[in-house]
């Protein structure tokens, strides 16, 4: 504590010299004391069993005190909040830290610069092998302020939306933080989406500016991002496009609209006063697929999201000051938002930005990086783990992994084979695995094992425990709560969390219809779960029409809408099927119109190209069956359960089909599926 006092005194001396000249003595004094108090969050992150139990019980019995104390001790407030929460699960209302004023970029940057300006904020693991760049907190703050000043000069104001379509890089993080600096709302779009998908997100979010790059690099492959933006803007209008030069490629620049970002930054000040934001002001919009064809713009707010992201990052991964933490997710997904950018930076961590792919230049890329950067926590996707284990142990064991303390998985449930390989080989049987379950809508980790093997023995492929404040509820299909252990049902949440999404951008009714009206009083996750005999939670997968492909939620209706636009297609039904690498693959059943002369193989190729163009390559169906018809009830409803059973190679599980309008179609679909499998084996 004596160190904190010295720091606060030094801060006050340095800041007050400037403050006296500008008559801001009282404000600056208050801010210095606030920064010193905020530094106290660097406490122990490893909790004992008794402490975990005590904290969890308090978080449910007295959430006001629990979250209020953590908010005041872990965040730097411009103005203290007046009320901890005003939330109602019956109406889907989540309001936290009411009337508090805060700035997210200040919490992620300024207070750490005051403590240690040269501390490393980011390590950019570039696509080029064996190449990384370190960025200090001071450098990141300066870049953030310069981008913020560019945005202001281009007319971006508090409450405006900025679309970010960029590769993983320090400048992309600076762009996100620059938006938070001036009170703009960022909408980061994964730089693998097509022009059509990007255009839809720009229009829905009402973005005034797009920030992109000339090209992206992934496994040495060049991806033309600026060209994609140009195509997207044929169907929407923005004021300006700012272009980061990642490769130096020659790209089209429209006069008066397009500007090179670095050139614009070069003339700007490295200082920008942070905008005071209300706790409940929008922070960002992030689009995710749902059970309808239109992606949902999930909207998160300021203080609650930041607190939840930093607390889950700190406790789930046992983060301690000085650790090198690596989450290899793209910033275009919620994992990148919460556990590459906001959670780690709020904790003053060193966060690794991974630009490449796990198999470039060979399947040892992750583990070579672990050795070179001396990574302590590694957070990756089961999809990548399943892929890498196929190459054997050689590419792992050739590298030193002794610095690793915690391994994590995110995106979709991990299978036991992959879990054991990850634990036994990668972690050398000494690193606990944080098998995390959460969603874009929750903002942060909801269920995860306590990363301490001496507290509770780990269970392979089982998230196990709810995080502080989380109240998991299992319901049957009628909405009745299932009590006790050894039960399975629909996974819902019975308590409000600070990090929960506040709405779907521009569509509050859809927000309520999707999450809160199906089972009043609860948040409906869309997932099923099992609570085992010991009370630990296992995630059993989606129960709605959503597929989890490589950790990315993909609405089946979104793919069906694209394929139905083909001139030869009468109707499409899309389901997920078990995929040994991706977790789930995309399987499409397609019926054709009468009199079609085009070959089935040509139609399949055209359908795959349409999906790639409209959504992205990750959404392309690997299995397409030209079916004689779809199994429908007499009322016309497609029996997707039957299609899922066939796709999963379990035709014996289709059950009673007597309610179908034409049950003979099922036999033909099964026969066609067998032919597809035989063809794929050749």
N, C-alpha and C positions, 0 to 999 in steps of 0.2 A: 504493500500500500504506500510505503514511503516513496517508491518510484513514481507512482501515480501522482502524488502530491507535488513532487519535483517537476514532473511533466506539466501539470496544470499551471504551476507557477511560471515555468518557462514560457508556456503558451501565452499566459496573461501578459508577461513582460513584452514579448514580441508583438503581440496583437495590439496591446494598449498604446504603444508608441504611435501606431497608425490611427487608433481609435480616438485619441485625444485631439488629433488634428481635425478629425471629422465629426467631433461631438457625438461619438457613439460609444462613450465609455461604459454606460450601464448595460447596453445591449451586448457589447463584446465581453464584459466581465461575466455576464450570465452565460454566454455561449462557451467561454473557456471552462467554466465550472461544469457545464453540461457535458462537454467533451471529456473532461477528466472523469466524470461519473460514468459516462458510457464505456470508458476503457475497462471498467471493472468486469465486463462480460468475459474477459479472458480468464475464466475460472476453470476448474476441472471439468473435463468432458466425459471422463470415465466414471460411471456411477455404480455403486454397489447395489446388491439386490434389495436391501432394506430401503435405500434411498429411492430407488426406482419405484418400488411399491408405494412409498409414502407420497412421492410426487404425482404418480398416476391417480391415486385415490383423491388427492386434493384437486387435481385438474378436473375431476368429474363432480365432486361434492361442492367445491367452491371455485368454479372457473373464474369468477370475477377477481378474486385475490391472486390466483395462480397466474393468469395471463397478464393481469395488471402489473404485478411485481416484475415479471420477466420483460414486459414492454418497457418499463421505466429503467430497468437495469441494463438492458441490452441495446436499446435504441437511443439515438440522440434526437431529442425533440426541440423544435423551434418554439412550440407552445404545448404545454402539457395537456393531455386529454382530460375531459371532465367526467366521462362515463366509460367503463370498460366495454360493455356490450349492450346492444339492444337488438337481439336476434329472436327469430320465431321460425321454427322448423315447419310449422303448419302453413306458413305463407311464403317460405323460401327466402325470408329476409335475414341477411347477415350484415350487421353493422358493428364494427369494433373500434374502440378507442375514439369515441365520438368527440368532435370539435378539437381534436389534437392537430397540430401543424407539424409537418415533417418534410424532409426532402430525401428521397431514396439515394440519389447520387452522393449526397453528403455523407450518408451513413455507410456507403460502400467505398468512399474514397477519402474525403477530407479528414476525417478523424484518424485514419490510418496514416495519412501523410503527416499529420501533426505528431503522431507517435514515432514514426520511422519512415521518412520520405523515400529512402532507398530500398525499403523492403520490396521483394518481388511480388507483384500482384498476379501477373500472367506469365506462363511459359508457353509460347506458341510452338507447338510441335508441327512444323510445316509439312506439306505433302512430300517434299524432297527428303529422302532418307537421311538419318543422322544429322538433321538440321533443326535447330530450335533457336528461338529468340526470346530473351527475357525482357519484361516490361515492368518497371517499378511502379509503385503506387503514385509517385509524383508524376512520372511520365504519362500514366493513364489518366490522371486528373487533368493534366495540361491538354492532352488530346481531346478529352471529353469536353472541356471548356471551349476549345477551338471549334469543334463540331457544333456545339450548342450555339456559339456566336454566329456560325454560318447559317444555321437553321433560322435563327432570329432575323438575320439580315435578309433571308429569302422569304420572310413573312410568316413563318410558323409561330403561332401563339399558343398560350396555355389552352389545353383542351383540344387542339388540332391533332390529327392522326398522321403519323409518318410511317410509310411502308419500308421495311428493310428486307432486301432480297440479296443476301451476301454470303460468301463462303466464311467458314470459321476463321477468325482473325482478330487480332487486338483492335483494329479499327472498327470492326463490326460491334465489338463489345462497347467501344467508346461511343458509337452511334446510339446504341441502346441507352447508355447512361446519359448521353447528351439530351435525349428526349426527356428523361426523368429530371434532368437539371432544370429545364425550362418549363416543365409541366405539360409537355406534349405526350400523347399516347402512342406508343410504338406498336406496330403490327409486323412482327417478323414472320416472313414466309420462307419455308424451307426451300433452299436453292436447288431443288430437284423437281419442283412443280412446273407444269407446263405453262405456256403463255395464257392459255384459256383459264386455267385455275388461278394464276396470279391476277389476271384481270378481274375475275369475280371477287377476289379478296380486296383488291384496291377499291373497287366500286362499293362493296358492302361496307368497308371501313371508312369510306370517304376520305382517303388519304390525299393530302395536298402535295406531298413530295415522296419520291421513291429514291432510296439510296441503294445502289447496286455496285457491281464490279464489272470490269471488262470481261473477265473470265474467272472461272473457278478451277481448281485442280483437285482431282480425286484419283489417287493411284496413277499419277502421271497423265491421266486423261484430262483434256481441256474441255470445259463446259462453258458455252457461250451465254453468259448471263445477260449482258447488255442487249444482245440480239433478242433474247426472250422478252426482256422488258419492252423493247421497241414494238414487238408483235402484240404484247399485252395492251400497250397504250393505244393501239388502233381501235380498241373498244372501250376506252375510258380516257379521262382527261386529268392530268395533274399539272401543277404549276412548274415544277422543276424536277430534273433527274440529276442526282449527284453520283458520279462514277469514280470508284476506287480502282486504281490501276494495280491489279494483282499480278498480271503477266506482262503488261505493256502491249497487249494486242491492239491492232488497229481496228477501232470500232466506230460506227456511225455516231456522230454527235450533232444533234439538231440545234441549230443556232437559236439562242435565246431561251432554250429549255434545258439543255444538257450542259453540265459543268463538271470538270475534274475535281474530285473532292480535295485532294492534297493541295492543289493550286488555290482553292477557295480557303482552305485552312491556313495557308502560309501567311496570309495578311491579317489573321485574327489574333486577338489577345489570348493568352493562356489563363486568363481569369474570367470567370462568369459567376455572378452572384446566384446562388441556388434559389429557386422559386419556392416559397412556402406553400405546401400542398396540404389540403385537408386529408385526414386519414382515409376517408372514403372516396376521394377523387379517383377516377380511373387511372391505372398505371399502364396496362397493356391489354391488347386484344390478341388472342391466339386462336387460330382456326383449327377445328378438329372435326372429324367426320361423325355422323350420327346415323340413325336409322331412316332418315329421309335423304333425298338427293342433294340437298343444299347443306354445305358445311356450316358449322356453328362457330360464330365468333365469340369464344368464351372470354369474358371480361373480368380482370382482377383489379383489386384496389391497392392502395399504397401500403399503409403501415401493417395491416394484418398479414398480408402476403409476405412482406419482408421478414417480419418476426418469425412466421412459421417456417419459411425457407431456411433462415439461419439457424433456428433451433434444431430442426430435423437434420440439417447438415452437421451440426456440431455433435449431437448426441448419437445419431445413428452410425456415423463414421468415426467416432472417437477422435474428432479433429482436435489437435493441440497446436498452439502457436509454434511455427517453424516447420510444420509438416508440409510435404509436397503432395497435393491432392489432385487426382486425375479422374475426371468424368469424361468419357470419350464420346458423348452424345453431341449431336449437331445443335447449334443455337436455335435452329428453326423449330425445335420441339420443346415441350414444357420441361423436359429433363435438362436441356441446355439452359433454359431460363433460370430454373431454380437451383441447379446443382453444378453448372459451369460458371454462371454469372452471379446471381443475386445472393444465394446462400453463402457460397465461399467468400465473396468480396465483403459482405456484411460482417463476416467473422474475421476479416483481415488475413485470409488464407492466401497461399500461393496456388492458383488454379491453372491446370494444364488445359490448353486449347488444342484439341486433336483435329487436324485438317484432313488427314489421309484416310486410308482404309486398312483393316487389320491384316490384309494379305499382301501389302505392298511394302517393300519389294519381295517379301516372302512372308510366310505365316508366323514369323517371329517378331513382327513389327511392334506389337504391344510390349512384349517382354524385353526387347532391346531398349525400348523407351523407358521402361521401368528401371533397368539397370543404369542407363545413362543419366536419367534425371533423378534417380534415387527416390522413386515414388513410394509414398507411404500408404495411401488409400487409392484403390482402383475400382471404378464403378462402370460396368459395361453391360451389354445386352446379351441375354441367353442365345439370341440368334448368332452372334459372333462367336460365343463360346462353343456352341454346337458345331459351327463351321471349323473352328480351329482344332478341336479335338480329333477331327477326321484326319488331320495331318500327323497325328501321333505326338509323342512327348519330346522329340528331338528339338523342335523349334522353341520349346519352353526351357528345357533343362540346360541349354547352352548359355543361358543368361543368369546373372545373379539377381535373385528376387528377395534377398534377405531384408531389404528395407520395408517390404510390404507388411502392414499391420492389419488391414481390413480389406476384404473383397466385397463388392456389391453387385447385384444384378437388378436390372430394371427393364420394363417394357412389356414383358409377358411372363407367364409362369415358366420357370426353368424345370426341365425334366431331371429325374434322379441321376441318370448316367452323366449328364453334363455337370450337375452339381458336384458329384464325387470327383470328377476329373479336375474341376476348378479348385476344389478344396484340397485334394490329395496331391495333385501335380503342380498347379500354379501356386497355391498357397502353402505347399509343403506341409500340410496338416497342422499348421500353426496359426492360420489367419481365419478368424470367424467370417462367415459369409452373411452379409446383410441382404437377404432376399426380399426386396421391397415391393410392396403393392401400393399403388396410388394412381391418380388420374390427372389429366389436364385441369379438370374442374376442382380438384381438391388443392391444387397449388403446391403440394408437398407430400412427402411420404406419410401414409396413413397406418399401414401395418408392416412391421419389420421385426426380425429377431433382435434382441438386445445383443449388441456386438461384444459379449463377454462370455466365453465358453464356461467359465467357472460359476456363472449365475444359473443358467439353464442349458443343458446339452442341446446342441443344434439338431434340427430335424431337416433332412434333405428335402429341398423343394417345398419348403413350408415357411411362409412369412411370419407365422406364429403370433406375435403380440401387437396390440394396438398401441400407437404412440400416445403421448400425453394429450388428454382432452378428447380422444377418439372413443366413441361408444358404438362398436359394431352391433348390428341387429340382424338376425336371420328371420326371414318371413316365409311363410308358405305362399302359394300362388293366390290365395284369397286375402293375403295381407295380415294373417294371424302370426303373431310372434312365436318363434320356436325357442323354448327355454331349455336349459340344461345342455349337456354335452352329447357328442356323438349324433349330431343332427346336421342336415344339409338343407339349404334354402337360398332365397334371394338375399344378396348382401346389400344392406342399407346402413346408413349412419343415423344415429339418433341424437346427435349433438352438433351444435354449430362449432366451427373451427375458424380461427382468424384468417387462414389461408384460402377459404372457400371462394369459388367464383361468385360474383355478385349478380351477374345476368348474362344473357346472350345479347351481344351488341345489336341494338335496334329491334329486339324481339323478346320482350319480357314474357309474353304469353307462351312462347315456345320453351323458354327456360323453365317455367312452371310445369308445363305439360310433360316435359321430358323427365324432370328430376323430382318434382315434389307432389304432383297430382296423382301419379300412379298409386302411391301408398302414403296418404296424408299423415303428416307428422314426422316423416322420414325423408332423407335424401336417398333416392334410388340410384345405385351405382351402375346397374345394367349387367353386373356380374353375379355369378353364383358362387357360393362358398360352403365349406364344410367345417364345423367346429368339432374337433376330434374328442376322444375320451378324456384328454387332459386339458381341454379348453383352448387348444391352439387352432389357429385359422389356416385353412388351405383354400386357395382360389381355384375354382373349377372351370372358369372361363365365362365368356359372354353368354347371356341368355336372350339378347335381342339380336337384331339383324345387323350386327357389326362384326367385322373380321379383324383380328389382330395380326397384321403381317409385319414381321421383323420389328415388332414393338410399336408399330404405327396403326392406330385405329382407322379402319376404312369402312365406310358405310356401304352395304351391299346395294342400296338404292342408288347411290352415286355412280357405281359402275353400271348398273342396269340402265340408268337413264342414258348413258353414253352409247351403249350397245344397241339399245332400242332405236337409235337414230339411223342405223344402217338400213338402206332401202330394202334389203332382202329379209330383214328380221321381223318376225311377227311379235315375239315375246321373249323375254329373258328372265331367268331366275339365277341369282348368284348366291353361293354359300361358301363357307370356309371348309377346308379339309386339312387333316394332319399333314404337316410338312416337316421332314426330319431336320432341316436347317432353319427355316423361317418360323417354325412354330405352327403357323397356319398359312396355307396357300389359297389362291382364289380359283374357284371352280365355277364355271358358267354353263348353265343348261340353256340352249338356244333353240327355239322353234322358228322355222322359216315360213315365209309366205308361199302361197301356191304359185306354181309356174316359174320357179327360179331356175335358170339354166346355169348360173355360175357354180363352179365346183365348191364343195364344202371346204376344202383346204384353203382356197383363195379367200373365202368368206371369213374363215378363222383368222387368217393373217391380217385381213383388213380390220377385223374387230379388235385385235390386239394393238394394231397401229392407232386406232381411234382412241382406245383407252390411254395409251401412252401419251398421245397428243393432248388429250383433254384433261387428264389427271396427273400422270407421271408414270415412269417405268415400274415403280414399286407396286402399282395397282393392276398391272397387266395379268389377266388370267393365264395360268400355266396349263390348266385343263379346260377345254371347251368341248362340250358334247352337243352335237346337233341332234336334238331329241324329237321324237314323233309328236310329243305333247308334254304338258306339265301336269303332275298329279294335283287335281283340284277337287275341292268339295263341291257339292251340288249348288252351293251358293257362290261358287267361283273363287274361293280362297285357295291360294297355292299352299299345299302341305309341305312346307320347307323341311320339316322333320324328316320326311322320307328322303328328300334330296340330300340332306346332310348324312344320313345313314349310308346311302349309296356312295357318296363321295369319300366317306371314311372307311370304305371296304367292309361295311357291316350290313349287308342287305338283309341278314336274318333278323335285324333289329327294327325293321320298318313297322312291324306290328300290324294292327287292324287297319285294313284299307277298304273296308266295306262301305265307308261313308263317301268314297270318291265317286265322282260322276262317271269316270271310266277307269276302273282298276287295272285294265289290261296294259295301260301305258307304263305302269311300274315295272312289269316284267321286261318290256322293251328297253327301258332306261337302264336297268341292271345289266342286260345283255350288251348294250352299247358301251357301258362303263368297262366291262370286261375286255371288250375289243380295244378300247383306248389304252388300257393297262398293257395289253399284249403288244400294242404298237410302240409304246414308250420303252419297252424292254428290248426291242430290236435295235 
